[in-house]
Amino acid sequence: MGVHFPSMALKAKQIFKLHSLINRNHFNSVPKGHLAVYVGETEKKRFVVPLSYLSHPSFQDLLSSAEEEFGFNHPKGGLTIPCKEDTFINLTSRLTNL
């Protein structure tokens, strides 16, 4: 009475492959090295920004305000930044030009 590891391993590989296909299609709109964020005071708009922005002090200020307002419970399910869309665009355009 032995355990059949090859069949268990095959099933695990099939599940892993299916899971990665689902995730790849779901997150396909965010390129590698980027992060999707939702910005706005009332109506939220989705932006995709480079991960390098996370280390900039001005962007970290926005993240701190998001933490204060939402903690880990973001209404859109993704990272939500509570600021005016114009303010966010102004900041990110300055970061792009650095």
C-alpha positions as CSV (number, residue, x, y, z in Angstrom):
1,M,0.0,0.0,0.0
2,G,2.1,2.9,-1.2
3,V,1.4,6.5,-1.9
4,H,1.4,7.4,-5.6
5,F,3.5,10.6,-5.6
6,P,3.7,10.9,-9.3
7,S,0.0,11.2,-9.8
8,M,-0.3,13.7,-6.9
9,A,2.6,15.7,-8.4
10,L,0.9,15.7,-11.8
11,K,-2.4,17.0,-10.3
12,A,-0.5,19.7,-8.4
13,K,1.3,20.8,-11.7
14,Q,-2.1,20.9,-13.5
15,I,-3.6,23.0,-10.7
16,F,-0.6,25.3,-10.7
17,K,-0.6,25.7,-14.5
18,L,-4.4,26.6,-14.4
19,H,-3.9,29.1,-11.6
20,S,-1.0,30.8,-13.4
21,L,-3.1,31.0,-16.6
22,I,-6.0,32.6,-14.8
23,N,-3.7,35.1,-13.0
24,R,-1.8,35.9,-16.2
25,N,-5.0,36.9,-18.0
26,H,-6.3,38.8,-15.0
27,F,-3.2,40.9,-14.4
28,N,-2.2,41.2,-18.0
29,S,-3.0,44.9,-18.1
30,V,-0.2,45.7,-15.6
31,P,3.2,45.3,-17.1
32,K,6.1,43.8,-15.1
33,G,7.7,46.5,-13.0
34,H,4.5,48.5,-12.6
35,L,1.7,48.9,-10.1
36,A,-2.0,49.7,-10.6
37,V,-3.4,52.3,-8.3
38,Y,-6.9,53.9,-8.0
39,V,-6.9,57.7,-7.6
40,G,-9.6,60.2,-6.9
41,E,-11.7,61.7,-4.2
42,T,-15.2,60.4,-5.2
43,E,-14.9,58.6,-8.5
44,K,-11.7,56.5,-8.7
45,K,-9.6,56.3,-11.9
46,R,-7.1,53.5,-12.4
47,F,-3.5,54.4,-13.2
48,V,-0.5,52.2,-13.9
49,V,2.8,53.6,-12.5
50,P,6.4,52.3,-12.4
51,L,7.5,50.6,-9.2
52,S,10.4,53.1,-9.0
53,Y,7.9,55.8,-7.9
54,L,7.4,53.9,-4.6
55,S,10.8,55.1,-3.4
56,H,10.2,58.8,-4.1
57,P,9.4,60.8,-0.9
58,S,6.4,62.7,-2.6
59,F,4.8,59.4,-3.7
60,Q,5.5,57.9,-0.2
61,D,3.5,60.9,1.2
62,L,0.5,59.8,-1.0
63,L,0.9,56.2,0.3
64,S,0.9,57.5,3.9
65,S,-2.3,59.3,3.3
66,A,-3.8,56.2,1.7
67,E,-2.7,54.2,4.8
68,E,-4.3,56.7,7.2
69,E,-7.6,56.7,5.3
70,F,-8.0,53.1,4.3
71,G,-5.5,51.0,6.2
72,F,-5.5,47.7,4.4
73,N,-9.2,47.9,3.4
74,H,-9.2,49.5,0.0
75,P,-12.7,49.9,-1.5
76,K,-11.6,49.0,-5.1
77,G,-9.7,46.0,-4.0
78,G,-6.5,47.6,-5.1
79,L,-4.3,50.3,-3.8
80,T,-6.5,53.5,-3.5
81,I,-4.9,56.9,-3.2
82,P,-7.2,59.6,-1.8
83,C,-6.2,62.7,-3.7
84,K,-7.4,64.7,-6.6
85,E,-6.7,63.2,-10.0
86,D,-5.0,66.4,-11.1
87,T,-2.7,66.4,-8.1
88,F,-1.7,62.8,-8.9
89,I,-1.1,63.5,-12.6
90,N,1.0,66.6,-11.7
91,L,3.1,64.5,-9.2
92,T,3.7,61.6,-11.5
93,S,4.6,63.8,-14.5
94,R,7.3,65.4,-12.3
95,L,8.6,62.0,-11.3
96,T,8.7,60.9,-14.9
97,N,10.9,63.9,-15.8
98,L,13.5,63.1,-13.1
